[in-house]
Amino acid sequence: MFDGRDPLYVQIADQIRSDVLTGALRAEEQVMSTTQYATTFRINPATAAKAFTELVDEGVLYKRRGIGMFVAEGAREQLLAQRRASFFAEVVEPMLEQARVLDIGVDEIVDKLREKEGPR
């Protein structure tokens, strides 16, 4: 499951973020404990704890003392806002710059996007 180039704790945090974004994990839902992660994926519990700490610091997860980690209310919306901002900065803005160089108008881009989108 975790085989990317990023450090393992980053991959774990990214997987949890993705699960929150897709709805696989919902607000107030409990996530696996660090021990469960360590046992399930055969990793060091400290690695999972580092991922959880990052997510707590971001406000995606919160800890209920003695119970475990839970998805924070509004975490999905927060992650969507961050991903949308990244999408525009990393995908749309460079695309528009390239379109300017190629003398492609916004209307032509919108037409192509609608064509690729297909019927609703």
Sequence and secondary structure as in RCSB ss.txt:
>XXXX:A:sequence
MFDGRDPLYVQIADQIRSDVLTGALRAEEQVMSTTQYATTFRINPATAAKAFTELVDEGVLYKRRGIGMFVAEGA
REQLLAQRRASFFAEVVEPMLEQARVLDIGVDEIVDKLREKEGPR
>XXXX:A:secstr
   SSS HHHHHHHHHHHHHHHTSS TT B   HHHHHHHHT  HHHHHHHHHHHHHHTSEEEETTTEEEE TTH
HHHHHHHHHHHHIIIIIHHHHHHHHHTT  HHHHHHHHHHHH   
